[in-house]
Structures are given as structure tokens and as C-alpha cells.
Amino acid sequence: MEARSLFNQQALEGLSSQEKRSCTVWDGKKSRFGFSFEAMSETSEGAFSESAQEHSNPPSYSVPTLELKGEKTLNAHPWIFRRMFKFFPSGLSDGDEVAVQASDGEPVGRGFYHGRSQIAVRIMTPDAECQLDDDFLRKKLDAARDLRLDILRLDRVTDSWRVVHGEGDGLGGLVIDKFNDLLVVQPYSYAFYRRRAELGAILEEMFPGYRQVLKPPSVAAQREGVPEYQPPGAGEEQEVEITEGKVRLLVSPSGHKTGFFLDQRENRARLATMVRGKKVLDGCCYTGAMSIAARTLGKAGRVVGVDLDEEALAMAKRNEKLNRASIEWVHEDIFHYLKRQRHAVEPFEVIVIDPPKWARERDRFEEAERRYLDINKLAMQAIAPGGILLTCSCSGLVSQEHFLGILQHAAELSGRDFRIFHHGGASSDHPVSAHCPESRYLKAVFGRVF
């Protein structure tokens, strides 16, 4: 079967920041496709076919067994780091299927080997005899679809959602987002890039006729040898229109991450219920989804969206027109904008702070902490008394507890009282594995400032 796909991307979540927190899991001591066949030439399609055939033969199912230095622990974290193994047999290739056992011979599970990554094996199943073949992938994808459609019933409110959320769906190293009839696939590990043809074919079965974009994150390219995403040329952009409730939005997979922040869907809807008639500032507004939801669904009075990304603001203006909204867009650093707003005669009554991922690596953590502190202090100083502040962090390195500590300190420095009334996170199509708390990355805190 020919899988209709167009795979592309650039941004990947970093691993090194999480490694040290998960390194003790298994040591027995201690216990975040193809290509567009439509757009490709016969030559490039042929080249892809050869590449797919190179790794598409089913494994013999005598797979290598890797032994850990320590015994199996109760904490079944799916990431096993390089230092935890006794040795690696010769002949292993990136993306190979392997079984893992503890030093006492007890089976740990089966997963994929990554020779270039500090996460040497990502466990896919605790069943060391389970074959990680097409049927395995199909069952995992079916279970993921059941959550979104049979349980969450997302198709009643939107045509776009996260199809696969890595470890939360039992497929660590893989993210798939659905935007209307476009699937954006992000392989965070070489194992899934290597299986792109098989994965693309299964997705074609599940979503017949959908376009597919393969967008490997840039960090995956650096750390796991995945070819880096190359943005499409002029006239090749795979732009798509999506709906979220009554809001219509344009999405380009060439944008940040998969092109749109599906993880904020429920936070957008919640905020919209609180803003009627109010003056709203959407800091780091990107393509304007939060601003437009506040204006069109929430009937906010004045809405201002601020961002430094000119391309994102251009898309935001198109989204504004698509929804017949009236929003002010400002191309400026949000820190500078907030400083000027501290003395505004008519301050904002609602402020949204949703900055980019500042803490990608452990060595950037202190800098990120300072930025979170400064931006929230400024927001608290700029908001009207009794105003609503929605402040977010998408940095997996920053825990919920740590983020709340930053907000407490920001309130002290601003001389304001911050009263939290709701703790939000990523939308429910971003499930979290209890064995992999790193997959819970988004913090969204709603509070009032007095």
C-alpha cells in the first residue's frame, strides 16, 4: 500500500535536562514516512522506496538482550540511560529492537536501542517477549484513537487533536498531531524515523486520504541522527484551516513544534468564560489562538496580542480576519511591553503569559528561572486590582512545585497578592504516563492579583 505522506520539522524537546532526574530508575540503588509523494519526483520517490525497504523487513524475533548493571526496581521508567547497562553487543544499529533484563536475569521489557542518545533504550512494553512489529504499532495507535474519540469525544468540539503523545500513549519518542485532514508526525527517536514507511502506511489505514508531514525535531536530528527538517519551498506550504469550537484558525506545520499549540485548547476555552467585557493582554500570542478565543467566544472588550515573531503575527492577523474579530497586534518584546504597562491609566484586567520553552537544558535552568520570575513580576505589577492572570510554563525541567515557588516569589517582589484558583495543564489528548512524569510538561496557573 502506498502511504500518502509528506513528512517535516524543527523543534524537539531536549533530553539532557531530564536524564539526570531519571538516571536512578534502573540502577538498583535508587529509586518530559515518508514524504509528500504528490510533490516528489519519480527519482526521489524511488530513493525513498529503497530507504524504506532497507529497514522494513520484519525482524527474525530473536532480538539482542541487553543486561543492566543493577536489579529491576519497582519504578518502571521507560527511559534507560547508557550508563545503566553492563555493555552493548557489537552489531547493534540505531533503532534496533532489543530486550532488556536486570542483572539477576529478570526481564525488564522490550524497546528500541538508540546508539547516539544518552537514552540508550526506550522501553515500549514490560513484556520482554512482545514483538514490536506493525501489529504492535497498530494496537497502540488504535488505543490512542479510542481515548480521543470514544472517551474524550474530541470530534464533537474540534477537528484537530494530538493523536499520539509519546510515553502517554505507550510510544515514547513519537508525537503525532492531527490538523483537520493533515497529520504532522514528529519522531523524537531514530527508531520511529527508521519505521516511517510502516508508520505512514498504518496512519493511511486509520486516516484514509489524509496528508502526512514528517517533521523531525532539530534536537532529534542532532542527537539521534534523524535528518533535519527542511521547510518547504515557495508554493509547497502545507497550510490547513482547523476549527476549535466556533473558532477557525490557520495552521502551518512549518511553525513552532508541529505548527500549533493543541495543548492549550482547554485553557483557551476556560479563559474565554472569564473575560466578557474585559481588557485582555495576550503575551507571547503566537498565531493568536488565545486572543481570538477571548474575543470571539469570550466577548472580551479590548484584546491586545504581543509577540516578537513577525511571521506568527502575520498569521495571527489572517486568523483575526477569518473570524471577523477585532484585535490589536503588537510586534514587541513582552518584557518591554509589560514595563510600559505598569503605569497605564486603564490597566489590563486579564493578562495571559505563555512564553516559549526557556529551560531546554539543565545549564539554562537558572536563566530560565530568572526570566519566569521577571515576566510574572511585571505581569502582576501591570494588571488591574482583582485582575485574572493566566501564566504558563511549557518547560518540562520546571516542575509544578518549582513554578508555584517562582510565582510566590514574583508576587512578593511585585508587592501584590496572587490568589490561585485553578491549576491547569495540557489538554486531555496529552495523557501522562505515571511511570514517566516528564511527559507532564505544561503548567497553566489561573489566579487573581490584588
C-alpha positions as CSV (number, residue, x, y, z in Angstrom):
1,M,0.0,0.0,0.0
2,E,1.3,3.4,-0.9
3,A,1.2,5.7,2.1
4,R,0.4,9.3,1.2
5,S,2.7,11.3,3.3
6,L,4.7,14.5,3.4
7,F,6.9,14.4,6.4
8,N,8.6,17.5,8.0
9,Q,10.0,19.6,11.5
10,Q,12.5,21.5,13.5
11,A,11.9,21.8,17.2
12,L,12.5,18.9,19.7
13,E,12.2,18.6,23.4
14,G,15.7,18.2,24.9
15,L,16.7,15.1,26.8
16,S,19.8,16.0,28.7
17,S,17.8,18.1,31.2
18,Q,15.7,15.1,32.1
19,E,18.4,12.5,32.1
20,K,19.9,13.2,35.5
21,R,16.4,13.0,37.1
22,S,15.7,9.6,35.6
23,C,19.2,8.0,35.7
24,T,18.5,6.2,39.0
25,V,15.5,4.3,37.8
26,W,17.1,1.1,36.7
27,D,20.4,1.0,38.6
28,G,19.0,-1.0,41.5
29,K,20.3,1.6,44.1
30,K,17.9,4.5,44.0
31,S,14.8,4.9,43.1
32,R,9.2,15.0,29.7
33,F,7.1,8.3,6.1
34,G,7.6,9.2,4.1
35,F,7.4,12.4,2.1
36,S,4.8,14.0,0.0
37,F,4.5,11.6,-2.8
38,E,2.4,14.2,-4.6
39,A,5.2,16.7,-4.5
40,M,8.1,14.4,-5.2
41,S,9.8,13.5,-8.4
42,E,10.0,9.8,-9.5
43,T,13.7,9.8,-8.6
44,S,13.1,11.0,-5.1
45,E,10.2,8.6,-4.6
46,G,12.4,5.8,-5.8
47,A,15.1,6.8,-3.4
48,F,12.5,6.8,-0.5
49,S,11.3,3.3,-1.5
50,E,14.8,2.0,-1.3
51,S,15.3,3.6,2.1
52,A,12.1,2.2,3.4
53,Q,12.9,-1.3,2.2
54,E,16.3,-1.1,3.9
55,H,14.7,-1.4,7.3
56,S,11.1,-2.7,6.6
57,N,11.9,-6.4,6.7
58,P,10.2,-7.9,9.7
59,P,12.7,-8.8,12.5
60,S,13.5,-12.5,13.0
61,Y,12.4,-12.2,16.6
62,S,15.5,-13.4,18.0
63,V,16.4,-9.9,19.3
64,P,19.5,-8.9,21.3
65,T,19.2,-8.9,25.1
66,L,20.9,-6.1,26.9
67,E,21.7,-6.6,30.6
68,L,21.6,-3.9,33.3
69,K,24.2,-3.3,36.0
70,G,21.5,-3.5,38.7
71,E,18.4,-5.3,39.6
72,K,14.9,-4.4,38.4
73,T,13.2,-1.7,40.5
74,L,9.5,-1.0,41.1
75,N,9.8,2.3,39.3
76,A,9.3,1.2,35.7
77,H,10.5,4.3,34.0
78,P,10.6,3.8,30.2
79,W,13.9,5.6,29.7
80,I,17.1,3.6,30.3
81,F,20.3,5.5,30.1
82,R,23.6,4.4,28.7
83,R,25.5,4.2,32.0
84,M,23.0,1.7,33.4
85,F,24.0,-1.1,31.0
86,K,26.9,-3.5,31.5
87,F,27.9,-3.4,27.9
88,F,26.4,-3.3,24.4
89,P,27.0,-6.2,22.0
90,S,28.6,-5.4,18.6
91,G,26.4,-5.2,15.6
92,L,23.6,-3.1,17.2
93,S,22.2,-0.4,14.9
94,D,20.2,2.7,15.8
95,G,16.5,1.8,16.1
96,D,17.1,-1.9,16.6
97,E,14.5,-3.8,18.7
98,V,16.0,-5.1,21.9
99,A,15.0,-7.0,25.1
100,V,16.3,-5.7,28.4
101,Q,16.9,-7.8,31.6
102,A,18.2,-6.9,35.0
103,S,21.5,-8.2,36.4
104,D,19.6,-11.1,38.1
105,G,18.1,-12.2,34.8
106,E,14.6,-10.8,35.5
107,P,13.0,-9.4,32.3
108,V,12.5,-5.6,32.3
109,G,10.9,-5.2,28.9
110,R,11.4,-4.7,25.2
111,G,12.2,-1.4,23.4
112,F,14.3,0.4,20.8
113,Y,18.0,0.9,21.0
114,H,19.5,4.4,20.3
115,G,23.2,4.3,19.9
116,R,23.8,8.1,19.7
117,S,21.4,9.1,22.5
118,Q,22.1,9.1,26.3
119,I,18.7,7.4,26.5
120,A,20.1,4.1,25.2
121,V,16.8,2.2,25.2
122,R,13.2,3.5,25.3
123,I,11.1,0.7,26.7
124,M,7.8,0.2,24.7
125,T,6.4,-2.7,26.8
126,P,7.3,-4.5,30.0
127,D,6.6,-7.8,28.2
128,A,10.1,-8.9,27.1
129,E,8.5,-11.4,24.6
130,C,6.3,-8.9,22.8
131,Q,7.2,-8.3,19.2
132,L,7.4,-4.6,18.3
133,D,6.1,-5.1,14.8
134,D,3.4,-3.5,12.7
135,D,0.7,-5.2,14.8
136,F,2.1,-3.7,18.0
137,L,2.2,-0.2,16.4
138,R,-1.4,-0.6,15.1
139,K,-2.7,-1.7,18.6
140,K,-1.0,1.3,20.3
141,L,-2.4,3.7,17.7
142,D,-5.9,2.1,18.0
143,A,-5.8,2.6,21.8
144,A,-4.7,6.2,21.3
145,R,-7.6,6.8,18.9
146,D,-10.0,5.2,21.3
147,L,-9.0,7.7,24.0
148,R,-9.6,10.7,21.7
149,L,-12.8,9.6,20.0
150,D,-14.6,7.1,22.3
151,I,-13.7,8.6,25.7
152,L,-12.9,12.3,25.1
153,R,-15.2,12.6,22.1
154,L,-13.0,15.3,20.7
155,D,-14.6,15.2,17.3
156,R,-17.6,16.9,18.9
157,V,-15.7,20.0,19.6
158,T,-12.8,20.2,17.1
159,D,-11.3,18.6,14.0
160,S,-7.8,18.8,15.4
161,W,-6.1,17.0,18.3
162,R,-2.9,15.1,19.4
163,V,-3.2,11.6,18.0
164,V,-0.1,10.3,19.9
165,H,1.6,11.8,22.9
166,G,4.8,9.8,23.3
167,E,5.0,7.9,26.6
168,G,1.5,8.9,27.5
169,D,0.3,6.6,24.7
170,G,3.0,3.9,25.1
171,L,5.0,5.1,22.2
172,G,7.9,7.1,23.7
173,G,9.8,9.1,21.1
174,L,6.8,9.7,18.9
175,V,4.3,12.6,18.6
176,I,1.5,12.9,16.0
177,D,-0.8,15.9,15.7
178,K,-3.9,15.9,13.6
179,F,-4.9,19.2,12.0
180,N,-8.2,18.7,10.1
181,D,-7.0,16.4,7.2
182,L,-3.3,16.9,7.9
183,L,-1.2,14.7,10.1
184,V,2.1,16.1,11.4
185,V,4.4,13.4,12.7
186,Q,7.4,14.1,14.9
187,P,9.8,11.3,15.5
188,Y,11.8,12.2,18.6
189,S,13.8,9.0,18.3
190,Y,15.6,7.4,15.4
191,A,13.5,4.2,15.9
192,F,10.4,5.8,14.6
193,Y,12.1,7.7,11.9
194,R,13.5,4.4,10.7
195,R,10.0,2.9,10.7
196,R,8.4,5.9,9.0
197,A,7.2,3.9,6.0
198,E,5.4,1.3,8.2
199,L,4.0,4.1,10.4
200,G,2.9,6.1,7.4
201,A,1.0,3.0,6.0
202,I,-0.8,2.4,9.3
203,L,-1.8,6.0,9.5
204,E,-3.1,5.8,6.0
205,E,-5.3,2.9,7.1
206,M,-6.6,4.9,10.1
207,F,-7.0,8.2,8.3
208,P,-7.6,7.4,4.7
209,G,-6.6,10.2,2.3
210,Y,-5.1,12.4,4.9
211,R,-1.9,14.3,4.0
212,Q,1.1,13.4,6.2
213,V,4.0,15.6,7.2
214,L,7.2,14.2,8.7
215,K,8.8,16.9,10.9
216,P,11.7,15.6,12.9
217,P,12.6,18.0,15.8
218,S,16.0,19.6,15.4
219,V,17.4,18.2,18.7
220,A,16.4,14.7,17.5
221,A,18.4,15.4,14.4
222,Q,21.4,16.4,16.4
223,R,21.3,13.6,19.0
224,E,19.9,10.6,17.2
225,G,21.0,11.1,13.6
226,V,17.5,11.9,12.2
227,P,17.7,14.0,9.0
228,E,16.9,17.6,9.9
229,Y,13.6,19.1,8.8
230,Q,13.8,21.3,5.8
231,P,11.0,23.9,5.4
232,P,9.1,23.6,2.1
233,G,9.8,26.0,-0.7
234,A,7.6,28.6,-2.2
235,G,4.2,27.2,-3.2
236,E,4.8,24.0,-1.3
237,E,3.5,25.0,2.1
238,Q,1.0,22.6,3.7
239,E,-1.2,25.1,5.3
240,V,-4.6,24.0,6.7
241,E,-7.7,25.5,8.3
242,I,-8.9,24.0,11.5
243,T,-11.8,24.5,13.8
244,E,-11.8,24.7,17.6
245,G,-15.4,25.1,18.8
246,K,-16.6,28.1,16.9
247,V,-13.1,29.5,16.2
248,R,-11.5,29.0,12.8
249,L,-7.7,29.0,12.7
250,L,-5.0,28.6,10.0
251,V,-2.1,26.3,10.9
252,S,1.2,25.9,9.1
253,P,3.3,22.8,10.1
254,S,6.4,24.9,9.4
255,G,5.7,26.8,12.6
256,H,6.9,26.1,16.1
257,K,6.7,22.4,17.2
258,T,4.0,20.8,15.0
259,G,2.7,24.3,13.9
260,F,0.1,24.9,16.6
261,F,-0.3,24.5,20.3
262,L,-3.1,22.0,20.7
263,D,-2.1,21.5,24.4
264,Q,-3.7,24.9,25.3
265,R,-7.1,24.0,23.9
266,E,-8.8,23.5,27.3
267,N,-7.1,26.6,28.8
268,R,-8.3,28.7,25.9
269,A,-11.9,27.5,26.5
270,R,-11.7,28.1,30.2
271,L,-10.3,31.6,29.9
272,A,-13.0,32.5,27.4
273,T,-15.6,32.0,30.1
274,M,-14.0,34.7,32.3
275,V,-13.3,37.7,30.0
276,R,-16.6,39.2,28.9
277,G,-16.2,42.9,28.5
278,K,-12.7,42.9,30.0
279,K,-9.5,44.3,28.6
280,V,-7.2,41.3,27.7
281,L,-3.5,41.2,27.1
282,D,-2.2,38.0,25.4
283,G,1.5,37.9,25.9
284,C,3.6,35.7,23.5
285,C,0.4,35.3,21.5
286,Y,2.0,33.4,18.6
287,T,-0.7,33.0,15.8
288,G,-3.4,34.4,18.0
289,A,-5.5,31.4,19.1
290,M,-5.9,32.6,22.8
291,S,-6.6,36.2,21.7
292,I,-9.3,35.2,19.2
293,A,-10.9,32.8,21.6
294,A,-11.1,35.6,24.2
295,R,-12.6,38.0,21.7
296,T,-15.0,35.8,19.7
297,L,-16.0,33.2,22.3
298,G,-15.5,35.2,25.5
299,K,-16.8,38.5,24.1
300,A,-13.8,40.4,25.7
301,G,-13.8,44.1,25.2
302,R,-10.3,45.2,24.1
303,V,-7.8,42.4,23.2
304,V,-4.1,43.0,22.5
305,G,-1.7,40.3,21.3
306,V,2.0,40.8,21.7
307,D,4.8,38.7,20.1
308,L,8.3,39.1,18.6
309,D,7.7,36.6,15.8
310,E,6.7,38.6,12.7
311,E,5.6,35.6,10.8
312,A,3.5,34.4,13.7
313,L,1.8,37.8,13.9
314,A,1.2,37.8,10.1
315,M,-0.7,34.5,10.6
316,A,-2.5,36.0,13.7
317,K,-3.8,38.8,11.5
318,R,-5.1,36.3,9.0
319,N,-6.8,34.4,11.8
320,E,-8.3,37.6,13.0
321,K,-9.8,38.3,9.6
322,L,-11.0,34.7,9.3
323,N,-13.0,35.1,12.5
324,R,-14.1,38.7,11.9
325,A,-12.6,39.7,15.2
326,S,-11.1,43.0,16.2
327,I,-7.7,42.6,17.9
328,E,-4.7,44.8,18.2
329,W,-1.4,43.1,17.3
330,V,1.9,44.5,18.7
331,H,5.4,43.4,17.5
332,E,7.4,43.9,20.6
333,D,9.3,42.1,23.3
334,I,6.8,41.2,26.0
335,F,9.1,42.3,28.8
336,H,9.4,45.8,27.3
337,Y,5.6,46.0,26.7
338,L,4.8,45.0,30.3
339,K,7.2,47.5,31.8
340,R,5.4,50.3,29.9
341,Q,2.0,49.0,31.1
342,R,2.9,49.3,34.8
343,H,1.8,52.9,34.8
344,A,-1.2,52.6,32.4
345,V,-4.2,54.7,33.2
346,E,-6.5,51.8,32.2
347,P,-4.6,48.6,33.0
348,F,-5.5,45.3,31.6
349,E,-8.0,43.2,33.6
350,V,-6.8,39.9,32.1
351,I,-3.2,39.0,31.2
352,V,-2.0,35.8,29.6
353,I,1.7,34.9,29.9
354,D,2.6,31.9,27.7
355,P,6.3,32.2,26.9
356,P,8.4,29.7,24.8
357,K,10.3,26.9,26.3
358,W,13.1,28.7,28.1
359,A,14.5,25.8,30.1
360,R,15.6,23.3,27.4
361,E,18.8,22.2,29.0
362,R,19.9,21.9,32.6
363,D,22.6,24.5,32.1
364,R,19.9,27.0,31.1
365,F,17.7,26.4,34.1
366,E,18.9,29.3,36.2
367,E,18.5,31.7,33.3
368,A,15.0,30.4,32.6
369,E,14.1,30.7,36.3
370,R,15.1,34.4,36.3
371,R,13.0,35.0,33.1
372,Y,9.9,33.3,34.6
373,L,10.3,35.4,37.7
374,D,10.8,38.7,35.9
375,I,7.9,38.2,33.4
376,N,5.5,37.2,36.2
377,K,6.6,40.1,38.4
378,L,6.0,42.5,35.6
379,A,2.6,41.0,34.7
380,M,1.5,41.2,38.4
381,Q,2.6,44.9,38.5
382,A,0.8,45.7,35.3
383,I,-2.6,44.1,35.9
384,A,-5.6,45.8,37.4
385,P,-6.5,45.0,41.0
386,G,-8.6,41.9,41.0
387,G,-7.5,41.0,37.5
388,I,-7.1,37.5,36.2
389,L,-3.6,36.2,35.4
390,L,-3.1,33.0,33.4
391,T,0.6,32.2,33.5
392,C,2.1,29.2,31.8
393,S,5.4,27.3,31.5
394,C,6.0,24.6,28.9
395,S,9.4,23.7,30.2
396,G,9.5,20.1,31.5
397,L,12.5,20.9,33.6
398,V,10.4,23.3,35.7
399,S,8.2,21.2,37.9
400,Q,4.7,22.3,39.1
401,E,6.1,22.8,42.6
402,H,9.0,24.9,41.4
403,F,6.8,27.0,39.1
404,L,4.5,27.8,42.0
405,G,7.5,28.8,44.1
406,I,8.5,31.2,41.3
407,L,5.0,32.7,41.3
408,Q,5.1,33.2,45.0
409,H,8.4,35.0,44.8
410,A,7.1,37.1,41.9
411,A,4.1,38.2,44.0
412,E,6.4,39.1,46.8
413,L,8.7,41.2,44.5
414,S,5.7,42.9,42.9
415,G,4.1,43.8,46.1
416,R,0.9,42.1,45.0
417,D,-1.3,39.2,46.4
418,F,-1.6,36.4,43.9
419,R,-4.6,34.0,44.7
420,I,-4.6,30.9,42.6
421,F,-8.0,29.3,41.8
422,H,-7.2,26.7,39.2
423,H,-4.2,24.6,38.2
424,G,-4.4,23.6,34.5
425,G,-2.1,21.8,32.2
426,A,-2.0,20.3,28.7
427,S,-5.3,19.3,27.1
428,S,-6.6,15.8,27.9
429,D,-5.4,14.5,24.5
430,H,-1.9,14.8,26.0
431,P,-2.0,11.9,28.5
432,V,0.8,11.4,31.0
433,S,2.3,8.1,32.0
434,A,2.6,7.6,35.7
435,H,6.0,5.9,35.0
436,C,7.2,9.0,33.1
437,P,6.3,12.2,34.9
438,E,8.5,14.1,32.4
439,S,5.6,13.8,29.9
440,R,3.7,16.2,32.1
441,Y,5.3,19.4,30.9
442,L,2.8,22.2,30.7
443,K,1.8,24.2,33.7
444,A,-1.1,26.7,33.4
445,V,-1.9,28.6,36.6
446,F,-5.1,30.7,36.8
447,G,-5.2,33.3,39.6
448,R,-6.3,36.8,40.7
449,V,-4.0,39.6,41.5
450,F,-4.8,42.1,44.3
